[in-house]
């Protein structure tokens, strides 16, 4: 409704961009601030905030725009991800935006092309570090944040969405993997389908099913490190749990 109202109120051409375009396009972001609307106007003299709308003055080539009949035009997925990454001061948010674009299906080359066009603009320096580690296999922005923390801790995973199976069949996909010995799981809110309205009996079944899943993983000879979203604010805990899993795996490999 706010976007529709903005379209009626604007008296000069503008393109919906940044977090506002991301919302319209279904681009998942990390800690997105949607309290203001964002538009980009290539003819504007300078960027400004007015009446809850941030007007960005920036070049906007035709191939960076999605035209919509009767609605405000949007920046493309690639341009939106790049703009969000440029505007944030948090590296993990930039990575999450790029991961989301890749996950939706934006080619990595398209992201690089847009970045090349914008590389001298404010915020581009952070993107130059985020682009090389962007990976569409991240299942959600929380996993993107975890991966950034792991990289900073010197524990960069060697694989993502690790397929695990045994004689019973597919066990599932672990969020992170280190070689053949250790996997990591971010236990995000609602990951196992347990909510405030979940029947207690069903909740017990879900917990037991997850316990069995982890037992099957361990039976493969793999150690499991688990953490929650709250641990993103305590990265040392994530590091401790991964290193502990690695130590257990190393102990397993030693001859008796």
C-alpha positions as CSV (number, residue, x, y, z in Angstrom):
1,X,0.0,0.0,0.0
2,X,2.9,2.4,0.8
3,X,4.5,1.6,-2.6
4,X,1.2,2.2,-4.4
5,X,0.6,5.5,-2.5
6,X,4.2,6.6,-3.4
7,X,3.5,5.9,-7.1
8,X,0.5,8.2,-6.9
9,X,2.4,10.9,-5.0
10,X,5.6,11.2,-7.1
11,X,5.6,14.0,-9.6
12,X,8.9,13.1,-11.2
13,X,10.2,9.8,-12.7
14,X,11.6,7.4,-10.1
15,X,12.5,3.7,-9.8
16,X,11.8,1.6,-6.7
17,X,15.2,0.4,-5.4
18,X,17.2,-1.0,-2.5
19,X,15.1,-2.7,0.2
20,X,11.9,-1.6,-1.3
21,X,12.7,-3.3,-4.6
22,X,14.0,-6.3,-2.8
23,X,10.6,-6.7,-1.0
24,X,8.7,-6.5,-4.3
25,X,11.1,-8.9,-6.0
26,X,11.2,-11.5,-3.2
27,X,14.9,-11.0,-2.5
28,X,15.6,-12.2,1.0
29,X,17.7,-9.8,3.1
30,X,19.4,-9.9,6.5
31,X,17.9,-7.5,9.0
32,X,16.3,-5.4,6.3
33,X,15.0,-1.9,7.3
34,X,11.7,-1.3,5.5
35,X,10.7,1.7,7.6
36,X,11.5,3.9,4.7
37,X,10.8,3.5,1.0
38,X,13.7,3.8,-1.5
39,X,13.7,5.2,-5.0
40,X,16.6,5.9,-7.4
41,X,16.4,9.0,-9.6
42,X,19.2,9.4,-12.1
43,X,18.3,13.0,-12.8
44,X,18.3,14.1,-9.1
45,X,20.9,16.6,-8.1
46,X,21.7,14.7,-4.8
47,X,20.4,12.0,-2.5
48,X,17.9,13.1,0.1
49,X,15.3,11.8,2.6
50,X,11.8,13.3,2.5
51,X,8.5,12.2,4.0
52,X,9.7,8.6,4.7
53,X,11.2,8.2,1.3
54,X,14.9,8.0,0.5
55,X,15.7,9.4,-2.9
56,X,19.0,8.0,-4.2
57,X,20.8,10.0,-7.0
58,X,22.5,7.4,-9.1
59,X,23.0,6.4,-12.7
60,X,20.4,3.9,-13.8
61,X,21.0,2.2,-17.2
62,X,18.0,0.7,-19.0
63,X,19.1,-2.9,-18.4
64,X,19.1,-2.2,-14.6
65,X,15.4,-1.6,-14.7
66,X,12.3,-3.8,-14.7
67,X,9.5,-1.8,-16.4
68,X,6.0,-2.3,-15.0
69,X,2.7,-1.1,-16.5
70,X,0.7,1.0,-14.1
71,X,3.2,0.5,-11.2
72,X,6.5,1.9,-10.2
73,X,9.4,0.5,-12.1
74,X,11.9,-1.6,-10.2
75,X,15.6,-2.1,-10.2
76,X,16.5,-5.6,-11.4
77,X,17.4,-8.3,-9.0
78,X,21.2,-7.9,-9.7
79,X,21.1,-4.1,-9.3
80,X,19.0,-4.4,-6.2
81,X,21.4,-6.8,-4.5
82,X,24.3,-4.6,-5.4
83,X,22.6,-1.4,-4.2
84,X,21.6,-3.1,-0.9
85,X,25.2,-4.3,-0.5
86,X,26.6,-0.8,-1.2
87,X,24.2,0.9,1.2
88,X,24.9,-1.3,4.3
89,X,27.7,-1.0,6.7
90,X,27.5,-4.7,7.7
91,X,29.5,-7.1,5.6
92,X,27.2,-10.0,6.4
93,X,24.2,-8.1,5.1
94,X,26.0,-7.5,1.8
95,X,26.9,-11.2,1.5
96,X,23.3,-12.2,2.3
97,X,21.9,-9.9,-0.4
98,X,24.3,-11.4,-3.0
99,X,23.7,-15.0,-1.8
100,X,19.9,-14.4,-2.1
101,X,20.3,-13.1,-5.7
102,X,22.3,-16.1,-6.7
103,X,19.9,-18.5,-4.9
104,X,17.0,-17.0,-6.9
105,X,18.9,-17.6,-10.1
106,X,20.7,-14.4,-11.0
107,X,23.9,-15.4,-12.8
108,X,27.1,-14.5,-11.0
109,X,28.4,-12.8,-14.2
110,X,25.4,-10.4,-14.1
111,X,26.2,-9.4,-10.5
112,X,29.8,-8.8,-11.5
113,X,28.8,-6.7,-14.5
114,X,26.6,-4.5,-12.3
115,X,29.3,-4.2,-9.8
116,X,31.8,-3.2,-12.5
117,X,29.4,-0.4,-13.5
118,X,29.1,0.8,-9.9
119,X,32.6,0.1,-8.6
120,X,33.5,3.7,-8.1
121,X,30.3,4.5,-6.2
122,X,30.0,4.8,-2.4
123,X,30.0,1.5,-0.6
124,X,31.5,-0.4,-3.5
125,X,34.7,-1.3,-1.5
126,X,32.7,-3.6,0.8
127,X,31.1,-5.3,-2.2
128,X,34.5,-6.0,-3.7
129,X,35.1,-8.3,-0.7
130,X,31.6,-9.7,-0.6
131,X,31.3,-10.8,-4.2
132,X,34.1,-13.4,-4.2
133,X,32.5,-15.3,-1.3
134,X,28.9,-15.0,-2.4
135,X,27.3,-18.4,-2.8
136,X,23.7,-19.2,-3.8
137,X,23.8,-22.5,-1.9
138,X,23.2,-20.6,1.3
139,X,19.6,-21.5,2.1
140,X,18.7,-18.3,3.9
141,X,20.3,-15.0,5.2
142,X,21.0,-16.6,8.5
143,X,23.3,-19.1,6.9
144,X,25.0,-16.3,5.0
145,X,25.7,-14.6,8.4
146,X,27.0,-17.8,9.9
147,X,29.3,-18.3,6.9
148,X,30.8,-14.8,7.2
149,X,31.5,-15.5,10.9
150,X,33.1,-18.8,10.1
151,X,35.3,-17.2,7.5
152,X,36.4,-14.5,9.9
153,X,37.2,-17.1,12.5
154,X,39.5,-19.0,10.0
155,X,36.9,-21.8,9.8
156,X,35.6,-21.4,6.3
157,X,33.5,-24.4,5.4
158,X,34.7,-26.5,2.5
159,X,31.2,-27.3,1.4
160,X,27.6,-26.1,1.8
161,X,24.3,-28.0,1.7
162,X,26.1,-31.3,2.3
163,X,24.1,-34.3,1.1
164,X,24.1,-37.0,3.7
165,X,22.8,-40.5,3.2
166,X,23.1,-44.0,4.6
167,X,21.8,-47.5,4.0
168,X,18.3,-46.2,4.9
169,X,18.5,-43.5,2.2
170,X,18.7,-39.7,2.3
171,X,19.3,-38.3,5.8
172,X,19.1,-34.7,4.7
173,X,21.4,-31.8,3.9
174,X,23.7,-30.2,6.4
175,X,24.2,-26.5,6.2
176,X,28.0,-26.6,6.3
177,X,30.7,-29.1,5.9
178,X,34.4,-29.5,6.6
179,X,35.9,-32.4,4.7
180,X,34.4,-35.9,5.4
181,X,34.4,-35.6,9.1
182,X,32.4,-32.5,10.4
183,X,29.1,-30.8,9.5
184,X,27.6,-27.7,11.0
185,X,23.9,-26.8,11.4
186,X,22.3,-23.4,12.1
187,X,19.2,-24.1,14.1
188,X,17.2,-21.1,13.0
189,X,13.8,-20.2,14.4
190,X,11.1,-22.6,13.1
191,X,13.7,-24.7,11.3
192,X,12.0,-27.9,12.5
193,X,8.5,-26.7,12.2
194,X,7.9,-26.2,16.0
195,X,6.0,-23.0,16.7
196,X,4.0,-21.6,19.6
197,X,0.9,-23.3,18.2
198,X,2.5,-26.7,17.6
199,X,0.7,-29.6,19.4
200,X,3.0,-30.8,22.3
201,X,2.8,-34.4,21.2
202,X,3.8,-33.4,17.6
203,X,6.6,-31.3,19.0
204,X,8.0,-34.3,20.8
205,X,7.8,-36.3,17.6
206,X,9.7,-33.6,15.8
207,X,12.4,-33.5,18.4
208,X,12.8,-37.3,18.4
209,X,12.9,-37.3,14.6
210,X,15.7,-34.7,14.6
211,X,17.6,-36.7,17.3
212,X,17.4,-39.8,15.1
213,X,18.6,-37.7,12.1
214,X,21.6,-36.6,14.1
215,X,22.3,-40.1,15.3
216,X,22.3,-41.3,11.7
217,X,24.8,-38.5,10.8
218,X,27.1,-39.5,13.6
219,X,26.9,-43.2,12.6
220,X,28.4,-42.1,9.3
221,X,31.5,-41.1,11.3
222,X,30.8,-37.4,11.2
223,X,30.7,-35.0,14.1
224,X,28.0,-32.3,14.3
225,X,28.4,-28.7,15.5
226,X,25.1,-26.9,16.1
227,X,24.4,-23.3,17.0
228,X,21.4,-20.9,17.0
229,X,20.7,-17.5,15.5
230,X,21.4,-15.8,18.8
231,X,25.0,-17.0,18.6
232,X,25.6,-14.7,15.7
233,X,26.0,-12.0,18.4
234,X,28.5,-14.3,20.2
235,X,30.7,-15.6,17.3
236,X,33.2,-17.1,19.7
237,X,30.6,-19.7,20.7
238,X,30.2,-20.8,17.1
239,X,33.9,-21.1,16.8
240,X,34.2,-23.1,20.0
241,X,31.5,-25.6,18.8
242,X,33.0,-26.1,15.4
243,X,36.5,-26.6,16.8
244,X,35.2,-29.0,19.4
245,X,33.5,-31.0,16.7
246,X,36.8,-31.0,14.7
247,X,38.7,-32.2,17.8
248,X,36.2,-35.1,18.3
249,X,36.6,-36.0,14.7
250,X,40.4,-36.0,15.0
251,X,40.1,-38.2,18.1
252,X,38.0,-40.7,16.2
253,X,40.6,-41.0,13.5
254,X,43.4,-41.8,15.9
255,X,44.2,-45.5,16.3
256,X,43.1,-47.1,19.6
